[in-house]
Amino acid sequence: MSIKRERISDYEDGEDVPVKFVRSHPEQTDRRSRHCPYLDTINRSVLDFDFEKLCSVSLSHINVYACLICGKYFQGRGLKSHAYTHSVQFTHHVFLNLHTLKFYCLPDNYEIIDSSLEDITYVLKPTFTKQHIANLDKQGRLYRAYDGTTYLPGIVGLNNIKANDYANVVLQALSNVPPLRNYFLEEENYQSIKRPPGDIMFLLVQRFGELMRKLWNPRNFKAHVSPHEMLQAVVLCSKKNFQITKQGDAVDFLSWFLNALHGALGGTRKKASIVTKVFQGSMRIFCKKLPHPDLPAEEKEALLANEEYQEKMSESSFLYLTLDLPTAPLYKDEKEQLIIPQVPLFNILAKFNGLTEKEYKTYKENFLKRFQLTKLPPYLIFYIKRFTKNNFFVEKNPTIVNFPITSVDLREYLAEEVQATEKNATYDLIANVVHDGKPTEGSYRIHVLHHGTGKWYELQDLQVTDILPQMITLSEAYIQIWKRREDDETNQQGA
C-alpha cells in the first residue's frame, strides 16, 4: 500500500480544503487516473478557446477550467468550487485546466490521461515544429475542421464582434507576412525577452502569438477564429484608443500596433526587433522653410538668402510609406454620372524620387519638402492616403490606383549611391486592404496571396472567397504590403 497526500495546492482553487490521506495501491491509482468512463460525453462542437479565459460565474481569471461537455468556463475544482458545483448539478464530468492543459474528472477529482484528448489540447495551444514552419509556404493542402468545413491554414476568417473589421484586416495582413508569422509561431522566440515588472504591453506580444498560431493551425475545430483575446489586449494596451465596439481607422491601428509590438519586444530606435527587420526602411528628407505668402516680393527674396531658409537634409526611418492621391475632380460626364478618377501607382510613387517637391503647411509656417529612399525593407507597406480630416468632417478620396500585382521596380526611387549596392528592388504584392463606403460608416476587407498555391483570396470578417488577381486592382486600395523578391525569384521571373 502507498499513501497519497493531497494538499490544498492540488485543488488549485484557493479554497480551505483540509489535508487528507488516501490509501491506494500504486497500480490502482495509475489505472484510475488514465481511464475515465465519461470521455464519450465530450462535445467538441461546443468547445471554443478563442474567448477570454475567465470563470462564467465569478469572472475570475485564476484557475479556470473548461467544461468539455457544454464549453463553459468555471473556476477551481475543489469542494464548493464553481466547476465542482456545475459538475454535480448538471452531471458534466470532464474538465480541462486552461493553464496547465491537464484533464480532470469531477466530482471524483482525478486526473485523466488519455491520448484521445490530444486534439483538444492542440486546439487550445497549437505548436509548430521548425520543419512544419519551413513547409507552410510550399504546399496548398486543404484541411478539414471538426465541423466538416475545409480551409487553408492562414486563410481563415475572423469574427467581427461588433465593429472591429478595421483591426481584423490588419491582423490578417500581418499574419501572411512569412518572417513575422514564423517568428510568432514559435513561442520561445519571444518568451525569454526581459521586460519590466508589470509591463502590460507584453500582453500584446503574447496574444498576437496565440492568434497567429490559431490562424495557422491545421487541426482547428472550425474554419474561423475569433480575435476576442487579441482585441481585449489591444483595448487595454492602447488605453481604449482602439475598441471592439467603435469603428477605427486601419492605418492608425497598423501604425500603433507595429510600434507597440516593436517596443514590447525590447526594440528601440537603435535596437532592432522582428518588426523593424521586416518592415523598416529609410529615406532622406530635404526640407526648406518658405516665407509667409502674404509678404512683399522684396522681403521674400531677402528672407530666402538667410540660413534659416536654406534647404536642410535629414535621415529618417519608416515602417510604411504614405502615398498622396491627387485631388479628385468633381465634374460629371455626359451621362451625368460622377467620374471615378484613376491614377497610376508610379505617379504617386514619384513623391520619393528625390526631385518632386510638395508644400506642407503647419499652423505657423510653410515648408517645401522632397523625399528620396535610401534603404528598402524586405516587406514594404504602402499607405494610400484616402481620408482628409478637418474640424467638421472627414472626406474620402475615391480615386482608383492602377497598380500591377507583380514586378514593381523601385530602384529609381533610391539615391544614386545606393542603387549600386541594393541587390534587388523589385516587389510583388501579397496583401491589399480595401475600404468600402463612406468615411465614418464604411467597412474593410482584404485580399491576401496564399504563397503555397499562388492564389488570391478575399477575406471580409468570416467570409473567405477566392478572387481573380485582375479584380484586386479595381478596389479602393488603402493599405498594401509588398514582398521584395529574392535573387533567385527574379532570375526565374526573367527566364
Buried (B, 14 or more C-beta within 10 A) or exposed (E): EEEEEBEBEBBBBBBEBEEEEEEEEEEEBEEBBEEBEBBEEBEBEBBBBBBEBBBBBBEBBEBBBBBBBBBBBBBBBBBEBBBBBBBEEEEBBBBBBBEEEBBBBBBEBBBBEEEEBEBBBBBBBBEBEEEEBEEBBEEBEEBEBBEEEEBBBBBBBBBBBEBBBBBBBBBBBBBBBBEBBBBBBBBEBBEEEEEEEEEEBBBBBBBBBBBBBBBBBBBBBBBBBBBBBBBBBBBBBBEEEBBBEEBBBBBBBBBBBBBBBBBBBBBEEEEBBBBBBBBBBBBBEBBBBBBEEEEEEEEBEEBBEEEEBEEEEEEEBBBBBBBEBEEBEEEEEEEEEEEEBEBEBBBBBBBBBBEEEEEEEEEEEBEBBBBBBBBBBBBBBBBBBBBEEEEEEEEBBEBBBEBBBBEBEBEBBBBEEBEEEBEBBBBBBBBBBBBEEEBEEBBBBBBBBBBBBEBBBBBBBBEBEEBEBEEBBEBBBBBBBBBBBEEEBBEEEEE
